[in-house]
Amino acid sequence: MTKATARAYPNMALVKYWGKRDPELMLPLTGSLSMTLDRFATTTSVTRDPDLGGDAFQLNGEPVTGDALRRVTRFLDLVRERSGIREPALVRSRNDGPTAAGLASSASGFAALALAASKAYGLSLDPRDLSRLARRGSGSATRSIVPGMAVWHAGEDDESSFAEPVGAPEIRMIVVVVDAARKEISSREAMRRTALTSPYHRAWAESTEQSLAAMLEACRDEDFTRMGRIAETNALRMHAAILACDPPIRYLEPKSLEVFDAIRALREQGVEVYGTADAGANVVAIARPEDARRVAEALADHGTVTEVGPGPGAELVDEAEADL
Ligand code: DP6
């Protein structure tokens, strides 16, 4: 096959990945855990074309150049190295959700690209190897290969750093978009700055290792309360470490904090719900399925609200229905 199309969904981490042990191999500082979502998909087709002068990349119908194209080319180079096929490719991609606004578009993007590119270049990778490949594009993409709840084992080397499914109680997430603008500082840059300048970097890594172990136990025990508490604390610790950078970085806006307050108010009213936020201003509430509607209604005053559940892993799709 010289062409393949794949779809993947973003994921929202309950225990965050924030820091790299090896930026070349994209080995993370710690393991992490997330839920792959059933909304905001990225669909990507990769077409090998020996007549192209180099790789070309279109996102939502527009040609993309510069750093984003270089990142795609570097990723395709890894695929070409493995397959032995040197041809350049046309990559066409569509994001259903906002791009680079803290809703993990790089996760769905590189997960879809990993599957489409590996097929287009004739590789047949199992989910573990696909997850390892996606990792090289963007750390969080490692987990978007996997359906539903996924743990990314930090691992020791390229072989052992991959994601796999985890059994957990069914949960819902209510995404509250308070700001759909592209974030000013990428996760990659902010992560690097945290490692270099935040005095809380080491504490972050240590506490995240403990949080992941506790989260895996809570998932196994189907203990929603514990899962929610760990997730909220872990997210705020990540933002605390980021705030302490020099120069400082602040992703959370006054509106984001209002959502965290509204979540706490709901808890005081007896609805069990917890908050998390990635590297952006948008906040995600974590609730039991039976409470999701009520939580969504209560948070609707704060931004555009979308209820999401566990979604599928990366999958091949028919080009004809992809509408690229
Ligand atoms: C806050 O995966 O976007 O969403 O590996 O440099 O591409 P790179 O970073 P990226 O970082 C995601 C950070 C996060 C937390 C998480 O998803 O675990």
Boltz pocket constraint, residues with backbone or C-beta under 6 A from the ligand:
constraints:
  - pocket:
      binder: B
      contacts: [[A, 11], [A, 12], [A, 13], [A, 15], [A, 16], [A, 17], [A, 18], [A, 32], [A, 104], [A, 106], [A, 107], [A, 135], [A, 137], [A, 138], [A, 139], [A, 140], [A, 141], [A, 187], [A, 188], [A, 191], [A, 277], [A, 278], [A, 279]]
      max_distance: 6.0
